[in-house]
Amino acid sequence: MKTLLIVWYSRTGGAEQMARAAARGARTEPEVRVVMRRADRARTADVVHADGLIFAAPENLAALAGAMKEFFDRSYYALLERVNGKPYAALICAGSDGSGALRQLERIATGLRLRAIGAALIANTAAQTPEAILAPKVLPREILARCEALGAQLAAGLAAGIY
């Protein structure tokens, strides 16, 4: 059985919704075990033992959210040369374009020699006021459906030995 690890962080719920939708999609593949870990609870061993990875995080102040960055800060050097070639996908929940967070995540993944399975999915909530930024998020069904499809794609690829 293959293992898909979803490492996520969310303060207002958007990235968590994306992660849970990806997990729902991945769980349609019976030969893949889906493990979800909040970034502050994810460990190096979780990543090493996973066959595939999904990272779901919000963009904060045009960068990867601090808790997700801290996960990478504490695990990066222990992961070097231990995860080369593992497939991954990225989910970003942003109030504007999400490109800053995605750029950071892609640079980290490149350094770890992870292999993207396709384009990242960015959900733009258009939250631009302090009230909107801090409010709990409810993502549109079409975004969550795309997250489910991405999770299903990665799980099917793991089960088939494509990734």
OpenMM code with the backbone's topology and positions (N, CA, C; nanometers):
from openmm import Vec3, app, unit

residues = "MET LYS THR LEU LEU ILE VAL TRP TYR SER ARG THR GLY GLY ALA GLU GLN MET ALA ARG ALA ALA ALA ARG GLY ALA ARG THR GLU PRO GLU VAL ARG VAL VAL MET ARG ARG ALA ASP ARG ALA ARG THR ALA ASP VAL VAL HIS ALA ASP GLY LEU ILE PHE ALA ALA PRO GLU ASN LEU ALA ALA LEU ALA GLY ALA MET LYS GLU PHE PHE ASP ARG SER TYR TYR ALA LEU LEU GLU ARG VAL ASN GLY LYS PRO TYR ALA ALA LEU ILE CYS ALA GLY SER ASP GLY SER GLY ALA LEU ARG GLN LEU GLU ARG ILE ALA THR GLY LEU ARG LEU ARG ALA ILE GLY ALA ALA LEU ILE ALA ASN THR ALA ALA GLN THR PRO GLU ALA ILE LEU ALA PRO LYS VAL LEU PRO ARG GLU ILE LEU ALA ARG CYS GLU ALA LEU GLY ALA GLN LEU ALA ALA GLY LEU ALA ALA GLY ILE TYR".split()
positions = [
    Vec3(0.0842, -0.1186, 0.0000),
    Vec3(0.0000, 0.0000, 0.0000),
    Vec3(0.0887, 0.1251, 0.0000),
    Vec3(0.0509, 0.2223, -0.0805),
    Vec3(0.1222, 0.3497, -0.0882),
    Vec3(0.0636, 0.4473, 0.0138),
    Vec3(0.1448, 0.5460, 0.0527),
    Vec3(0.1013, 0.6475, 0.1482),
    Vec3(0.1112, 0.7860, 0.0863),
    Vec3(0.0028, 0.8599, 0.0950),
    Vec3(-0.0006, 1.0000, 0.0528),
    Vec3(-0.0109, 1.0850, 0.1784),
    Vec3(0.0861, 1.1713, 0.1999),
    Vec3(0.0893, 1.2612, 0.3149),
    Vec3(0.0429, 1.3992, 0.2719),
    Vec3(-0.0530, 1.4534, 0.3460),
    Vec3(-0.0987, 1.5903, 0.3225),
    Vec3(-0.0575, 1.6735, 0.4426),
    Vec3(0.0347, 1.7656, 0.4204),
    Vec3(0.0791, 1.8575, 0.5252),
    Vec3(0.0078, 1.9885, 0.4997),
    Vec3(-0.0624, 2.0387, 0.6020),
    Vec3(-0.1448, 2.1571, 0.5821),
    Vec3(-0.1340, 2.2513, 0.7020),
    Vec3(-0.1667, 2.3737, 0.6750),
    Vec3(-0.1822, 2.4731, 0.7806),
    Vec3(-0.2910, 2.5695, 0.7368),
    Vec3(-0.3714, 2.6133, 0.8317),
    Vec3(-0.4766, 2.7086, 0.8001),
    Vec3(-0.5131, 2.7860, 0.9252),
    Vec3(-0.5273, 2.9159, 0.9116),
    Vec3(-0.5707, 2.9990, 1.0232),
    Vec3(-0.7208, 3.0300, 1.0121),
    Vec3(-0.7689, 3.0503, 0.8905),
    Vec3(-0.9095, 3.0891, 0.8733),
    Vec3(-0.9914, 2.9830, 0.7983),
    Vec3(-0.9327, 2.8675, 0.7732),
    Vec3(-1.0088, 2.7552, 0.7200),
    Vec3(-0.9976, 2.7263, 0.5722),
    Vec3(-0.9507, 2.8200, 0.4920),
    Vec3(-0.9453, 2.7978, 0.3477),
    Vec3(-0.8505, 2.6861, 0.3074),
    Vec3(-0.7266, 2.6924, 0.3525),
    Vec3(-0.6295, 2.5888, 0.3155),
    Vec3(-0.6674, 2.4541, 0.3745),
    Vec3(-0.7281, 2.4544, 0.4917),
    Vec3(-0.7738, 2.3282, 0.5502),
    Vec3(-0.8838, 2.2660, 0.4639),
    Vec3(-0.9766, 2.3475, 0.4139),
    Vec3(-1.0805, 2.2957, 0.3250),
    Vec3(-1.0178, 2.2347, 0.1999),
    Vec3(-0.9159, 2.3010, 0.1465),
    Vec3(-0.8475, 2.2491, 0.0281),
    Vec3(-0.7815, 2.1149, 0.0593),
    Vec3(-0.7133, 2.1058, 0.1741),
    Vec3(-0.6458, 1.9822, 0.2133),
    Vec3(-0.7458, 1.8689, 0.2326),
    Vec3(-0.8566, 1.8977, 0.2993),
    Vec3(-0.9570, 1.7938, 0.3247),
    Vec3(-1.0239, 1.7484, 0.1944),
    Vec3(-1.0436, 1.8404, 0.1016),
    Vec3(-1.0996, 1.8034, -0.0284),
    Vec3(-1.0021, 1.7136, -0.1045),
    Vec3(-0.8739, 1.7470, -0.1023),
    Vec3(-0.7728, 1.6628, -0.1679),
    Vec3(-0.7710, 1.5238, -0.1044),
    Vec3(-0.7842, 1.5180, 0.0273),
    Vec3(-0.7873, 1.3884, 0.0964),
    Vec3(-0.9092, 1.3072, 0.0540),
    Vec3(-1.0254, 1.3728, 0.0420),
    Vec3(-1.1454, 1.3016, -0.0040),
    Vec3(-1.1220, 1.2394, -0.1407),
    Vec3(-1.0635, 1.3177, -0.2295),
    Vec3(-1.0359, 1.2656, -0.3631),
    Vec3(-0.9378, 1.1500, -0.3600),
    Vec3(-0.8334, 1.1632, -0.2796),
    Vec3(-0.7313, 1.0582, -0.2713),
    Vec3(-0.7867, 0.9301, -0.2104),
    Vec3(-0.8802, 0.9446, -0.1184),
    Vec3(-0.9352, 0.8261, -0.0509),
    Vec3(-1.0234, 0.7418, -0.1425),
    Vec3(-1.0491, 0.7867, -0.2642),
    Vec3(-1.1231, 0.7036, -0.3591),
    Vec3(-1.0343, 0.5923, -0.4145),
    Vec3(-0.9040, 0.6031, -0.3908),
    Vec3(-0.8090, 0.5016, -0.4370),
    Vec3(-0.7816, 0.4044, -0.3213),
    Vec3(-0.8327, 0.2802, -0.3299),
    Vec3(-0.8208, 0.1872, -0.2175),
    Vec3(-0.6777, 0.1426, -0.1867),
    Vec3(-0.5880, 0.1581, -0.2816),
    Vec3(-0.4506, 0.1138, -0.2595),
    Vec3(-0.3608, 0.2228, -0.2015),
    Vec3(-0.4214, 0.3352, -0.1619),
    Vec3(-0.3433, 0.4469, -0.1071),
    Vec3(-0.3996, 0.4847, 0.0294),
    Vec3(-0.3105, 0.4883, 0.1258),
    Vec3(-0.3445, 0.5348, 0.2607),
    Vec3(-0.3181, 0.6842, 0.2658),
    Vec3(-0.4158, 0.7608, 0.3092),
    Vec3(-0.4031, 0.9066, 0.3173),
    Vec3(-0.3794, 0.9462, 0.4622),
    Vec3(-0.2728, 1.0218, 0.4837),
    Vec3(-0.2381, 1.0710, 0.6169),
    Vec3(-0.2374, 1.2226, 0.6118),
    Vec3(-0.3143, 1.2840, 0.6993),
    Vec3(-0.3157, 1.4305, 0.7082),
    Vec3(-0.2409, 1.4720, 0.8343),
    Vec3(-0.1508, 1.5693, 0.8193),
    Vec3(-0.0770, 1.6223, 0.9333),
    Vec3(-0.0782, 1.7742, 0.9269),
    Vec3(-0.1260, 1.8353, 1.0323),
    Vec3(-0.1141, 1.9804, 1.0459),
    Vec3(0.0349, 2.0122, 1.0520),
    Vec3(0.0759, 2.1214, 0.9918),
    Vec3(0.2187, 2.1527, 0.9776),
    Vec3(0.2941, 2.1497, 1.1101),
    Vec3(0.2312, 2.1948, 1.2177),
    Vec3(0.3017, 2.1965, 1.3458),
    Vec3(0.3152, 2.0575, 1.4074),
    Vec3(0.2478, 1.9587, 1.3502),
    Vec3(0.2566, 1.8209, 1.4003),
    Vec3(0.3281, 1.7269, 1.3032),
    Vec3(0.3530, 1.7745, 1.1841),
    Vec3(0.4211, 1.6910, 1.0835),
    Vec3(0.5679, 1.6771, 1.1195),
    Vec3(0.6206, 1.5596, 1.0957),
    Vec3(0.7594, 1.5307, 1.1292),
    Vec3(0.8356, 1.4839, 1.0047),
    Vec3(0.9654, 1.4906, 1.0163),
    Vec3(1.0526, 1.4450, 0.9083),
    Vec3(1.0188, 1.3020, 0.8683),
    Vec3(0.9989, 1.2147, 0.9664),
    Vec3(0.9694, 1.0742, 0.9372),
    Vec3(0.8404, 1.0599, 0.8568),
    Vec3(0.7420, 1.1454, 0.8808),
    Vec3(0.6175, 1.1403, 0.8028),
    Vec3(0.6471, 1.1596, 0.6550),
    Vec3(0.7324, 1.2563, 0.6245),
    Vec3(0.7666, 1.2882, 0.4854),
    Vec3(0.8520, 1.1768, 0.4242),
    Vec3(0.9487, 1.1297, 0.4984),
    Vec3(1.0369, 1.0242, 0.4487),
    Vec3(0.9581, 0.8983, 0.4145),
    Vec3(0.8613, 0.8627, 0.4982),
    Vec3(0.7861, 0.7388, 0.4774),
    Vec3(0.6715, 0.7518, 0.3781),
    Vec3(0.6393, 0.8724, 0.3370),
    Vec3(0.5316, 0.8923, 0.2398),
    Vec3(0.5824, 0.8647, 0.0982),
    Vec3(0.4920, 0.8177, 0.0142),
    Vec3(0.5248, 0.7946, -0.1266),
    Vec3(0.4926, 0.9157, -0.2122),
    Vec3(0.4007, 1.0002, -0.1646),
    Vec3(0.3616, 1.1217, -0.2338),
    Vec3(0.3197, 1.2255, -0.1322),
    Vec3(0.3208, 1.3517, -0.1734),
    Vec3(0.2984, 1.4624, -0.0810),
    Vec3(0.2050, 1.5674, -0.1402),
    Vec3(0.1216, 1.6235, -0.0549),
    Vec3(0.0454, 1.7429, -0.0897),
    Vec3(0.0696, 1.8442, 0.0209),
    Vec3(0.1029, 1.9663, -0.0181),
    Vec3(0.1220, 2.0752, 0.0767),
    Vec3(0.0106, 2.1767, 0.0545),
    Vec3(-0.0623, 2.2100, 0.1620),
    Vec3(-0.1727, 2.3057, 0.1531),
    Vec3(-0.1496, 2.4147, 0.2569),
    Vec3(-0.1416, 2.5391, 0.2099),
    Vec3(-0.1109, 2.6494, 0.3015),
    Vec3(-0.1705, 2.7794, 0.2519),
    Vec3(-0.1937, 2.8717, 0.3431),
    Vec3(-0.2352, 3.0050, 0.3013),
    Vec3(-0.1143, 3.0909, 0.2667),
    Vec3(-0.1433, 3.1934, 0.1901),
    Vec3(-0.0432, 3.2973, 0.1673),
    Vec3(-0.0705, 3.4065, 0.2701),
    Vec3(0.0315, 3.4451, 0.3429),
    Vec3(0.0221, 3.5548, 0.4391),
    Vec3(0.1254, 3.6601, 0.4040),
    Vec3(0.0799, 3.7822, 0.3832),
    Vec3(0.1708, 3.8935, 0.3510),
    Vec3(0.2622, 3.8591, 0.2338),
    Vec3(0.2037, 3.8040, 0.1297),
    Vec3(0.2721, 3.7699, 0.0047),
    Vec3(0.3777, 3.6602, 0.0205),
    Vec3(0.3649, 3.5774, 0.1254),
    Vec3(0.4610, 3.4702, 0.1492),
    Vec3(0.3889, 3.3471, 0.2044),
    Vec3(0.4601, 3.2381, 0.2080),
    Vec3(0.4086, 3.1151, 0.2661),
    Vec3(0.3791, 3.1398, 0.4138),
    Vec3(0.2647, 3.0943, 0.4618),
    Vec3(0.2260, 3.1138, 0.6020),
    Vec3(0.3359, 3.0643, 0.6951),
    Vec3(0.3556, 3.1364, 0.8034),
    Vec3(0.4642, 3.1089, 0.8965),
    Vec3(0.4694, 2.9667, 0.9485),
    Vec3(0.3553, 2.9086, 0.9840),
    Vec3(0.3557, 2.7727, 1.0380),
    Vec3(0.4018, 2.6707, 0.9338),
    Vec3(0.3645, 2.6906, 0.8077),
    Vec3(0.4105, 2.5997, 0.7029),
    Vec3(0.5598, 2.6214, 0.6785),
    Vec3(0.6020, 2.7463, 0.6763),
    Vec3(0.7451, 2.7756, 0.6589),
    Vec3(0.8252, 2.7141, 0.7729),
    Vec3(0.7725, 2.7208, 0.8957),
    Vec3(0.8421, 2.6637, 1.0104),
    Vec3(0.8554, 2.5124, 0.9969),
    Vec3(0.7530, 2.4468, 0.9417),
    Vec3(0.7633, 2.3029, 0.9153),
    Vec3(0.8829, 2.2747, 0.8251),
    Vec3(0.8939, 2.3508, 0.7178),
    Vec3(1.0071, 2.3307, 0.6276),
    Vec3(1.1387, 2.3695, 0.6943),
    Vec3(1.1383, 2.4765, 0.7729),
    Vec3(1.2611, 2.5181, 0.8427),
    Vec3(1.3140, 2.4067, 0.9323),
    Vec3(1.2255, 2.3387, 1.0025),
    Vec3(1.2731, 2.2373, 1.0972),
    Vec3(1.3010, 2.1021, 1.0328),
    Vec3(1.2488, 2.0791, 0.9130),
    Vec3(1.2677, 1.9468, 0.8531),
    Vec3(1.3568, 1.9465, 0.7285),
    Vec3(1.3822, 2.0614, 0.6708),
    Vec3(1.4493, 2.0695, 0.5412),
    Vec3(1.5816, 1.9921, 0.5373),
    Vec3(1.6727, 2.0230, 0.6256),
    Vec3(1.8061, 1.9614, 0.6172),
    Vec3(1.8024, 1.8122, 0.6472),
    Vec3(1.7107, 1.7694, 0.7329),
    Vec3(1.6966, 1.6266, 0.7609),
    Vec3(1.6359, 1.5516, 0.6421),
    Vec3(1.5678, 1.6244, 0.5527),
    Vec3(1.5064, 1.5612, 0.4356),
    Vec3(1.5988, 1.5570, 0.3135),
    Vec3(1.7009, 1.6388, 0.3121),
    Vec3(1.7906, 1.6427, 0.1957),
    Vec3(1.8425, 1.5036, 0.1617),
    Vec3(1.8373, 1.4709, 0.0345),
    Vec3(1.8830, 1.3427, -0.0213),
    Vec3(1.7997, 1.2230, 0.0247),
    Vec3(1.6905, 1.2472, 0.0978),
    Vec3(1.6068, 1.1367, 0.1451),
    Vec3(1.4705, 1.1325, 0.0762),
    Vec3(1.4373, 1.2373, 0.0013),
    Vec3(1.3052, 1.2437, -0.0623),
    Vec3(1.3150, 1.2747, -0.2119),
    Vec3(1.4344, 1.2648, -0.2664),
    Vec3(1.4549, 1.2962, -0.4075),
    Vec3(1.3543, 1.2235, -0.4967),
    Vec3(1.2902, 1.2988, -0.5850),
    Vec3(1.2004, 1.2407, -0.6838),
    Vec3(1.0595, 1.2119, -0.6359),
    Vec3(1.0304, 1.2333, -0.5085),
    Vec3(0.8937, 1.2074, -0.4628),
    Vec3(0.7985, 1.3058, -0.5281),
    Vec3(0.6809, 1.2580, -0.5690),
    Vec3(0.5833, 1.3467, -0.6318),
    Vec3(0.5123, 1.4328, -0.5268),
    Vec3(0.4815, 1.5546, -0.5677),
    Vec3(0.4074, 1.6423, -0.4771),
    Vec3(0.3145, 1.7326, -0.5562),
    Vec3(0.2188, 1.7875, -0.4824),
    Vec3(0.1277, 1.8879, -0.5370),
    Vec3(0.1144, 1.9988, -0.4339),
    Vec3(0.0826, 2.1199, -0.4812),
    Vec3(0.0711, 2.2364, -0.3937),
    Vec3(-0.0676, 2.2974, -0.4036),
    Vec3(-0.1231, 2.3328, -0.2884),
    Vec3(-0.2511, 2.4011, -0.2773),
    Vec3(-0.2285, 2.5278, -0.1962),
    Vec3(-0.2635, 2.6432, -0.2526),
    Vec3(-0.2437, 2.7713, -0.1850),
    Vec3(-0.3774, 2.8432, -0.1763),
    Vec3(-0.4102, 2.8921, -0.0569),
    Vec3(-0.5291, 2.9751, -0.0381),
    Vec3(-0.4790, 3.1175, -0.0156),
    Vec3(-0.5202, 3.2094, -0.1018),
    Vec3(-0.4663, 3.3447, -0.0988),
    Vec3(-0.5774, 3.4485, -0.1047),
    Vec3(-0.5449, 3.5661, -0.0555),
    Vec3(-0.6381, 3.6777, -0.0644),
    Vec3(-0.6221, 3.7544, -0.1930),
    Vec3(-0.5106, 3.7325, -0.2613),
    Vec3(-0.4891, 3.7976, -0.3910),
    Vec3(-0.4379, 3.6934, -0.4898),
    Vec3(-0.3120, 3.6997, -0.5283),
    Vec3(-0.2694, 3.6088, -0.6357),
    Vec3(-0.1995, 3.4815, -0.5888),
    Vec3(-0.1481, 3.4751, -0.4673),
    Vec3(-0.0855, 3.3534, -0.4169),
    Vec3(0.0516, 3.3232, -0.4711),
    Vec3(0.1019, 3.4067, -0.5619),
    Vec3(0.2277, 3.3739, -0.6289),
    Vec3(0.3486, 3.3762, -0.5359),
    Vec3(0.3477, 3.4626, -0.4361),
    Vec3(0.4605, 3.4690, -0.3431),
    Vec3(0.4746, 3.3404, -0.2638),
    Vec3(0.3643, 3.2918, -0.2096),
    Vec3(0.3667, 3.1668, -0.1334),
    Vec3(0.4049, 3.0499, -0.2226),
    Vec3(0.3481, 3.0457, -0.3410),
    Vec3(0.3790, 2.9373, -0.4330),
    Vec3(0.5263, 2.9394, -0.4722),
    Vec3(0.5786, 3.0559, -0.4996),
    Vec3(0.7198, 3.0670, -0.5362),
    Vec3(0.8084, 3.0111, -0.4240),
    Vec3(0.7775, 3.0457, -0.2989),
    Vec3(0.8550, 2.9927, -0.1864),
    Vec3(0.8445, 2.8411, -0.1784),
    Vec3(0.7237, 2.7902, -0.1889),
    Vec3(0.7027, 2.6459, -0.1800),
    Vec3(0.7756, 2.5730, -0.2925),
    Vec3(0.7681, 2.6262, -0.4124),
    Vec3(0.8377, 2.5630, -0.5257),
    Vec3(0.9895, 2.5655, -0.5077),
    Vec3(1.0431, 2.6728, -0.4518),
    Vec3(1.1884, 2.6788, -0.4281),
    Vec3(1.2308, 2.5738, -0.3262),
    Vec3(1.1502, 2.5578, -0.2211),
    Vec3(1.1801, 2.4561, -0.1199),
    Vec3(1.1726, 2.3174, -0.1834),
    Vec3(1.0668, 2.2915, -0.2598),
    Vec3(1.0504, 2.1613, -0.3256),
    Vec3(1.1644, 2.1332, -0.4230),
    Vec3(1.2085, 2.2364, -0.4937),
    Vec3(1.3219, 2.2190, -0.5851),
    Vec3(1.4473, 2.1812, -0.5076),
    Vec3(1.4708, 2.2483, -0.3967),
    Vec3(1.5869, 2.2165, -0.3140),
    Vec3(1.5826, 2.0743, -0.2606),
    Vec3(1.4644, 2.0261, -0.2301),
    Vec3(1.4492, 1.8889, -0.1812),
    Vec3(1.4449, 1.7874, -0.2949),
    Vec3(1.4453, 1.8374, -0.4173),
    Vec3(1.4382, 1.7552, -0.5378),
    Vec3(1.3081, 1.6757, -0.5469),
    Vec3(1.1992, 1.7392, -0.5006),
    Vec3(1.0667, 1.6806, -0.5180),
    Vec3(1.0227, 1.7042, -0.6616),
    Vec3(0.9250, 1.6278, -0.7068),
    Vec3(0.8789, 1.6358, -0.8453),
    Vec3(0.7319, 1.6766, -0.8479),
    Vec3(0.7040, 1.7939, -0.9005),
    Vec3(0.5656, 1.8403, -0.9107),
    Vec3(0.4897, 1.7537, -1.0109),
    Vec3(0.3664, 1.7172, -0.9756),
    Vec3(0.2865, 1.6346, -1.0669),
    Vec3(0.2071, 1.7204, -1.1641),
    Vec3(0.2092, 1.8504, -1.1439),
    Vec3(0.1352, 1.9419, -1.2306),
    Vec3(0.1331, 2.0804, -1.1701),
    Vec3(0.0552, 2.1657, -1.2303),
    Vec3(0.0458, 2.3037, -1.1818),
    Vec3(-0.0210, 2.3078, -1.0451),
    Vec3(0.0249, 2.4011, -0.9632),
    Vec3(-0.0348, 2.4216, -0.8314),
    Vec3(-0.1756, 2.4767, -0.8457),
    Vec3(-0.2554, 2.4559, -0.7436),
    Vec3(-0.3900, 2.5090, -0.7424),
    Vec3(-0.3934, 2.6245, -0.6419),
    Vec3(-0.4282, 2.7418, -0.6898),
    Vec3(-0.4383, 2.8591, -0.6038),
    Vec3(-0.5841, 2.9022, -0.5959),
    Vec3(-0.6362, 2.9124, -0.4736),
    Vec3(-0.7712, 2.9625, -0.4502),
    Vec3(-0.7590, 3.1085, -0.4071),
    Vec3(-0.8172, 3.1973, -0.4846),
    Vec3(-0.8126, 3.3403, -0.4539),
    Vec3(-0.9438, 3.3801, -0.3873),
    Vec3(-0.9358, 3.4148, -0.2585),
    Vec3(-1.0567, 3.4532, -0.1842),
    Vec3(-1.0908, 3.6000, -0.2020),
    Vec3(-0.9999, 3.6780, -0.2599),
    Vec3(-1.0170, 3.8213, -0.2800),
    Vec3(-1.0367, 3.8963, -0.1484),
    Vec3(-0.9899, 3.8400, -0.0392),
    Vec3(-0.9993, 3.9061, 0.0919),
    Vec3(-0.8945, 4.0164, 0.0989),
    Vec3(-0.9393, 4.1401, 0.1047),
    Vec3(-0.8465, 4.2525, 0.1010),
    Vec3(-0.8609, 4.3489, 0.2190),
    Vec3(-0.9666, 4.3389, 0.2960),
    Vec3(-0.9806, 4.4244, 0.4140),
    Vec3(-0.9400, 4.3430, 0.5368),
    Vec3(-0.9013, 4.4087, 0.6444),
    Vec3(-0.8669, 4.3328, 0.7657),
    Vec3(-0.9784, 4.2374, 0.8096),
    Vec3(-1.1021, 4.2833, 0.7994),
    Vec3(-1.2144, 4.1985, 0.8396),
    Vec3(-1.2271, 4.0757, 0.7492),
    Vec3(-1.2149, 4.0969, 0.6207),
    Vec3(-1.2262, 3.9851, 0.5255),
    Vec3(-1.1079, 3.8892, 0.5386),
    Vec3(-0.9902, 3.9425, 0.5611),
    Vec3(-0.8703, 3.8588, 0.5749),
    Vec3(-0.8825, 3.7676, 0.6961),
    Vec3(-0.9319, 3.8206, 0.8074),
    Vec3(-0.9407, 3.7444, 0.9321),
    Vec3(-1.0662, 3.6579, 0.9431),
    Vec3(-1.1623, 3.6780, 0.8548),
    Vec3(-1.2885, 3.6038, 0.8616),
    Vec3(-1.2693, 3.4574, 0.8230),
    Vec3(-1.3483, 3.3686, 0.8828),
    Vec3(-1.3457, 3.2282, 0.8385),
    Vec3(-1.3805, 3.2196, 0.6894),
    Vec3(-1.3098, 3.1330, 0.6192),
    Vec3(-1.3289, 3.1203, 0.4751),
    Vec3(-1.4228, 3.0042, 0.4425),
    Vec3(-1.5008, 3.0226, 0.3378),
    Vec3(-1.5828, 2.9166, 0.2795),
    Vec3(-1.5525, 2.9187, 0.1304),
    Vec3(-1.4808, 2.8177, 0.0858),
    Vec3(-1.4377, 2.8146, -0.0541),
    Vec3(-1.5478, 2.7623, -0.1452),
    Vec3(-1.5515, 2.8125, -0.2682),
    Vec3(-1.6527, 2.7671, -0.3642),
    Vec3(-1.6376, 2.6183, -0.3961),
    Vec3(-1.7485, 2.5564, -0.4245),
    Vec3(-1.7510, 2.4134, -0.4560),
    Vec3(-1.6590, 2.3794, -0.5744),
    Vec3(-1.6506, 2.4688, -0.6737),
    Vec3(-1.5650, 2.4372, -0.7897),
    Vec3(-1.4171, 2.4300, -0.7516),
    Vec3(-1.3737, 2.5114, -0.6565),
    Vec3(-1.2344, 2.5039, -0.6090),
    Vec3(-1.2138, 2.3719, -0.5346),
    Vec3(-1.3059, 2.3381, -0.4471),
    Vec3(-1.2935, 2.2136, -0.3716),
    Vec3(-1.2983, 2.0918, -0.4631),
    Vec3(-1.3773, 2.0987, -0.5691),
    Vec3(-1.3816, 1.9890, -0.6667),
    Vec3(-1.2467, 1.9733, -0.7361),
    Vec3(-1.1819, 2.0852, -0.7665),
    Vec3(-1.0485, 2.0777, -0.8277),
    Vec3(-0.9465, 2.0185, -0.7303),
    Vec3(-0.9597, 2.0503, -0.6011),
    Vec3(-0.8711, 1.9919, -0.4994),
    Vec3(-0.8940, 1.8410, -0.4898),
    Vec3(-1.0209, 1.8002, -0.4922),
    Vec3(-1.0536, 1.6571, -0.4899),
    Vec3(-0.9921, 1.5860, -0.6097),
    Vec3(-1.0035, 1.6478, -0.7260),
    Vec3(-0.9494, 1.5876, -0.8480),
    Vec3(-0.7978, 1.5748, -0.8392),
    Vec3(-0.7332, 1.6746, -0.7833),
    Vec3(-0.5876, 1.6694, -0.7689),
    Vec3(-0.5479, 1.5571, -0.6735),
    Vec3(-0.6197, 1.5444, -0.5619),
    Vec3(-0.5923, 1.4356, -0.4685),
    Vec3(-0.6131, 1.2997, -0.5332),
    Vec3(-0.7206, 1.2862, -0.6097),
    Vec3(-0.7490, 1.1604, -0.6789),
    Vec3(-0.6412, 1.1304, -0.7828),
    Vec3(-0.5961, 1.2329, -0.8540),
    Vec3(-0.4915, 1.2144, -0.9549),
    Vec3(-0.3623, 1.1642, -0.8922),
    Vec3(-0.3214, 1.2281, -0.7842),
    Vec3(-0.1959, 1.1873, -0.7201),
    Vec3(-0.2082, 1.0458, -0.6646),
    Vec3(-0.3206, 1.0149, -0.6006),
    Vec3(-0.3399, 0.8809, -0.5455),
    Vec3(-0.3428, 0.7744, -0.6559),
    Vec3(-0.4125, 0.8025, -0.7643),
    Vec3(-0.4178, 0.7056, -0.8751),
    Vec3(-0.2803, 0.6841, -0.9356),
    Vec3(-0.2040, 0.7934, -0.9493),
    Vec3(-0.0690, 0.7819, -1.0023),
    Vec3(0.0215, 0.7002, -0.9103),
    Vec3(0.0058, 0.7173, -0.7792),
    Vec3(0.0842, 0.6373, -0.6844),
    Vec3(0.0460, 0.4904, -0.6960),
    Vec3(-0.0842, 0.4630, -0.6975),
    Vec3(-0.1314, 0.3239, -0.7045),
    Vec3(-0.0859, 0.2558, -0.8328),
    Vec3(-0.0839, 0.3288, -0.9422),
    Vec3(-0.0465, 0.2717, -1.0719),
    Vec3(0.1051, 0.2655, -1.0932),
    Vec3(0.1803, 0.3257, -1.0016),
    Vec3(0.3248, 0.3273, -1.0162),
    Vec3(0.3755, 0.4318, -1.1142),
    Vec3(0.2910, 0.5252, -1.1526),
    Vec3(0.3305, 0.6325, -1.2439),
    Vec3(0.4213, 0.7328, -1.1712),
    Vec3(0.3885, 0.7585, -1.0460),
    Vec3(0.4696, 0.8521, -0.9654),
    Vec3(0.5543, 0.7741, -0.8675),
] * unit.nanometer
topology = app.Topology()
chain = topology.addChain("A")
for resn in residues:
    res = topology.addResidue(resn, chain)
    for name in ("N", "CA", "C"):
        topology.addAtom(name, app.Element.getBySymbol(name[0]), res)
